[in-house]
Amino acid sequence: MLPLSQIRRFAQTVDAAGCSPAADRVAAAWGYPPGAARHCRTSANHVFTIGGTAYLRFLPAAYRDRDRVSRVAGLMRRLHDEGLPVAEPVPSTNGDLVETVSTDNGPVHAMLVQTAPGEQLDVDSLTPQRARAWGAALARLHRDCQYHDGLPDWFEDLAFDGDPALSTAIGALAGALSTLPRTRLGYGFCHGDFELDNMAWRG
């Protein structure tokens, strides 16, 4: 999640209609006019929806380097091309899956994905059958992504400068995990945010 100070600072640029000058500049890299992108949410990224057909997401370059964002975008492209139910990343007008755009609050790394077909469900809509389907979908993602490497270790994103004891514990855990064999049974892809608001359901 982005720091609360960053979220607050960015929120001040979003007007009552959900538009933001920063989002306008980012959306322009994909050929969209000002006002096309409307704020949806902010957590690990600033997320905007565009006409119900695509999601634009970006984050300040200070919080993650472009290579890391590009590796995730590349994985999404490969998984989609292999037929997995993964939202398709859309190339910019320059033909790139990730663009770095200058805004009034500094440079951001951005990507655009098509909206996944289907409906979104909330937790109150879950039945036992749907809950099992949710778990099965996560299991398939782990299974089918076993051999996609090149992604960063998620421990690299954890920084607790204000809590030395927690930083030490995270470092020890990451070090122990790094010694395990990278075999099919013990190592693979982890989504990290497999929540209902990141999924669409068909049937």
Protein Blocks (a to p, Z undefined) as FASTA:
>chain_A
ZZfklmmmmmmmpcfkopafklmmmmmmnopaehkaccfbdckbccddehhlaccddddf
klocfklmmmmmmmmmmmmmnopacddddddfkopabdcdddfkopaddddddddedddd
dfklpcfklmmmmmmmmmmmmmmmmmmghiacfklmpccfklmklmmmmmmmmmmmmmpc
cdfklgccdehpacfklccceZZ
